[in-house]
Amino acid sequence: MLSETSQSVVQRSKALYESRHRAEYEKLYMNKYLSIEPESGQLFLGDSMDDAINAAMEAFPDRLTFTLQIGNSAALHLGVLVL
């Protein structure tokens, strides 16, 4: 379970993305990765999840960020495929 702080970062980051960036980024950067630092509103785009996260961590090493894959509901899927 996420802490209240982590939940807040997720909620604020998703709201920022939905309200200001989704339409443009889904046209220009489909399937790339985006880390969002919600305090500053700064966005970090990368070809991989690592690229986006590392750029965010370099700029804000002491802050939590939220990362998504543009155009997808999740950046990472965990689970088992059962046939």
C-alpha positions in Angstrom: 0.0 0.0 0.0 1.2 3.5 -0.8 1.8 6.0 1.9 -0.3 9.1 2.0 2.6 11.1 0.6 3.0 8.8 -2.3 -0.7 8.8 -3.0 -0.7 12.5 -3.1 2.2 12.6 -5.6 0.3 10.2 -7.8 -2.9 12.1 -7.6 -1.4 15.5 -8.2 0.9 14.3 -11.0 -2.0 12.6 -12.8 -4.2 15.7 -12.5 -1.4 17.9 -13.9 -0.9 15.5 -16.8 -4.6 15.2 -17.6 -5.4 18.9 -17.3 -2.3 20.4 -19.1 -0.4 17.9 -21.1 -2.2 14.7 -22.1 -3.6 15.9 -25.5 -0.4 17.4 -26.7 1.9 14.6 -25.4 -0.2 11.8 -26.8 0.0 13.4 -30.3 3.8 14.0 -30.1 5.3 11.4 -27.8 3.1 8.2 -27.8 4.7 5.3 -25.9 7.6 7.4 -24.5 7.9 7.7 -20.8 7.2 10.8 -18.7 8.2 11.5 -15.1 6.3 14.3 -13.4 7.5 16.2 -10.3 4.2 17.7 -9.0 5.6 20.4 -6.7 7.4 22.2 -9.6 5.2 20.8 -12.4 8.4 19.9 -14.3 8.2 17.0 -16.8 11.0 14.7 -17.8 10.5 12.8 -21.1 12.5 9.7 -22.0 12.7 6.9 -24.5 12.8 4.5 -21.6 11.4 4.5 -18.1 15.0 4.7 -16.8 15.7 7.8 -18.9 12.7 9.6 -17.6 13.2 8.6 -14.0 17.0 9.3 -14.0 16.4 12.8 -15.5 13.8 13.5 -12.7 16.1 12.2 -10.0 19.0 14.3 -11.3 16.9 17.5 -11.1 15.1 16.6 -7.9 17.0 14.0 -5.9 15.0 14.5 -2.7 11.5 14.5 -4.2 9.1 11.8 -5.2 7.9 11.7 -8.9 5.3 9.8 -10.8 6.2 8.0 -14.1 3.8 6.9 -16.8 4.1 5.6 -20.4 2.4 8.1 -22.6 -0.8 6.7 -24.2 -1.0 3.7 -21.8 -2.8 3.3 -18.5 0.3 2.0 -16.8 4.1 2.3 -17.3 4.7 -1.2 -16.1 2.5 -4.3 -16.0 3.1 -7.0 -13.4 1.4 -10.3 -13.4 1.0 -13.6 -15.1 -0.6 -14.5 -18.3 -2.8 -17.5 -18.0 -3.9 -19.3 -21.1 
